């Protein structure tokens, strides 16, 4: 069974700080890993998708890394802004069933002005 | 174009009543997913549709839960004889094709409260 854990559960930082969110998974036989953002009252928005053969993906101020062998991914946010405040979820798909996501419980980020 | 829509956005019901939650996926998306998000928890997979068939319904928590999809488009999740532990946000997502590479697009969710 695939279990996904995210640490920390909540994080509060002042504007401008660089920060790292962590995601770990128990089964390294993954198809891909995806980071999502969830705003209150809204659905999830995809941020970055990393295929199992990739080591990282970048989009603007966001960089996601993947280390399959250790079962870890990190989401790095540079120069954080108040608009980055949201819950960040990571999700993995297993090789055996790539139609199913396994989600972590998320990290709730608050960026203070 | 329009994204995934869900209705109602909020639903309050009494314990024991049946509820129906609706999902309208993005036009042309053949894959459709239902998830449940309980307070402070991650998303829990419920069921996956490819077209009108459901090759994976392993996440449905009990036989009180059922889902159908018609015309390869709209899907309805039905919860019979609701219980308080069914209170959660129910999220729907769609994807253009089967297979793993493309991302899922999520709707805003239906917030269900069972009193």
Interface residues (C-beta under 8 A of the other chain):
Chain A: X4 X6 X31 X32 X34 X36 X41 X42 X43 X44 X45 X46 X49 X51 X89 X91 X93 X97 X98 X99 X100 X101 X102 X103 X104 X105 X106
Chain B: X3 X4 X31 X33 X35 X40 X41 X42 X43 X44 X45 X48 X50 X55 X56 X91 X93 X98 X99 X100 X101 X103 X104 X105 X106 X107 X108 X109
